[in-house]
Amino acid sequence: MSTDGSSQPPAASASGSSANPRAAYHRVKKTPELPAAEAVRLRMTPIAVAGTLVWTVALILTQLFREQLADSGREWWGACALTGVVIGLLGTAAMVVADRRHFGGDRKG
């Protein structure tokens, strides 16, 4: 409803009709259209391998310092590191499959 109580849209002004959203958009728009960014193609397998290697180092360290960890009540750290290695191996396998599907078997990034 307009300000004068009628249900008609206001009359078009000399600079263009504000009833046409497309025309109003083009009058207000100040910047040119930017092209869409290209999708980032990133292999996930090396990231999963790196995380698994970190957990493996943690597992080795917990086994080297097993007595000290047990004396301080932290013997569960070894189990935590072992769990990280197992989950990391599963995740690495999943990322290998996902990367092959996403990149189609090519070895280039």
C-alpha positions, 0 to 999 in steps of 0.5 A: 500500500502506498503512502496515499492509501492506494494499492498502486505502486508509486509512479516512475520517476525520471531516473527510472522506476524503483518498482523494478528491482533489477533496475534499482540494483543496477543504479545502486551497484558500485563494483563490477562482478568478480569472477568466482574463486576457483576451488582449492584442490588439496590432497588429504592423504599427506595430512592424514599420514602426518597426523598418524606419524605424530601419533606413532612418535607419541606411542614410541615415546610412551613406551620408552618412558612407560615406568615414569608414566606409570609412577605419575598415574599417566599410564593411559597415555600409551593407550591414547597414543595407540588409539591415535595410531589406529584411527590415523591408519583408518583415516589415512586409508579413507583419505587415499580412497577419497583422493583417488575419487576426487583427483581421478588417479592422477598424481599431480596436485 
